[in-house]
């Protein structure tokens, strides 16, 4: 019997309309609350990997979730979502076919 495929989601988040371009990421409003929220998602295994891309305009997150709707629901709880500092730009289903760790 074939193994079940490993499915993650690649989530790209981008700066929202209230992002203050004069400030670094850690200087944005409610940084501590946002960081605690994201750390908790990583600790529980919802976020597998994550971090800013290139100049920081976008963040790539690899997510272990059941659906796109589950991802949207979880990120709705991020203080930066409500404050319009970050928004989800794209959610893509990702089937893992290659894994060098195996």
C-alpha positions as CSV (number, residue, x, y, z in Angstrom):
1,X,0.0,0.0,0.0
2,X,1.5,3.4,-0.9
3,X,2.4,5.9,1.7
4,X,0.0,8.8,2.4
5,X,1.4,12.0,0.7
6,X,2.7,14.6,3.0
7,X,0.7,17.8,2.5
8,X,1.6,21.3,3.8
9,X,0.5,24.7,2.7
10,X,2.8,27.4,1.5
11,X,1.4,30.7,2.8
12,X,2.7,34.1,1.7
13,X,1.8,37.0,3.8
14,X,2.4,40.6,2.8
15,X,2.5,44.0,4.5
16,X,-0.9,45.5,5.0
17,X,-2.1,49.1,4.4
18,X,-1.2,50.1,8.0
19,X,2.4,48.9,7.9
20,X,4.7,51.8,8.8
21,X,7.6,51.6,6.2
22,X,9.7,53.9,8.4
23,X,9.9,51.2,11.1
24,X,11.6,47.8,11.1
25,X,9.5,44.7,11.6
26,X,10.2,44.6,15.4
27,X,9.3,48.3,15.7
28,X,5.8,47.9,14.4
29,X,2.9,48.4,16.7
30,X,2.1,45.3,18.9
31,X,5.3,43.5,17.9
32,X,5.3,41.6,21.2
33,X,1.7,40.4,20.8
34,X,2.3,39.3,17.2
35,X,5.5,37.5,18.1
36,X,3.8,35.6,20.9
37,X,1.0,34.6,18.6
38,X,3.4,33.3,15.9
39,X,5.6,31.6,18.4
40,X,2.6,29.7,19.8
41,X,1.6,28.6,16.3
42,X,5.1,27.2,15.8
43,X,5.3,25.5,19.2
44,X,2.1,23.6,18.4
45,X,3.3,22.6,15.0
46,X,0.9,24.6,12.9
47,X,3.8,26.6,11.5
48,X,6.5,24.3,10.4
49,X,8.9,26.9,9.0
50,X,8.6,30.6,8.5
51,X,10.3,33.9,8.0
52,X,10.6,37.1,5.8
53,X,11.7,36.8,2.2
54,X,14.3,39.1,0.7
55,X,13.6,42.7,1.8
56,X,10.9,41.7,4.2
57,X,7.9,42.8,2.1
58,X,6.7,39.2,2.1
59,X,6.8,36.4,4.6
60,X,6.8,32.7,3.6
61,X,5.2,30.2,6.1
62,X,5.0,26.5,5.7
63,X,1.8,25.4,7.5
64,X,0.6,22.1,8.7
65,X,-3.2,22.4,8.4
66,X,-6.3,20.6,7.2
67,X,-7.5,23.3,4.8
68,X,-7.2,26.9,3.5
69,X,-10.1,27.8,5.6
70,X,-8.4,26.6,8.7
71,X,-5.4,28.7,7.9
72,X,-7.5,31.8,7.3
73,X,-9.3,31.2,10.6
74,X,-6.1,30.8,12.6
75,X,-4.4,34.0,11.1
76,X,-7.5,36.0,11.9
77,X,-6.4,35.8,15.5
78,X,-3.1,37.4,14.8
79,X,-3.1,41.0,16.2
80,X,-1.3,42.2,13.0
81,X,-4.2,40.8,10.9
82,X,-6.8,42.8,12.8
83,X,-4.5,45.9,12.7
84,X,-4.0,45.5,8.9
85,X,-0.3,45.3,9.3
86,X,-0.2,41.9,7.6
87,X,-2.5,40.1,5.3
88,X,-2.5,36.7,3.5
89,X,-1.4,37.2,-0.1
90,X,-1.6,33.6,-1.2
91,X,-2.3,30.1,0.1
92,X,-1.0,27.2,-2.0
93,X,-1.3,23.5,-1.3
94,X,2.1,21.8,-1.3
95,X,2.5,18.0,-1.8
96,X,6.0,16.9,-0.6
97,X,7.6,14.6,-3.1
98,X,11.3,15.1,-2.1
99,X,12.7,15.1,1.3
100,X,16.5,15.0,1.9
101,X,16.0,14.1,5.5
102,X,14.7,10.6,4.7
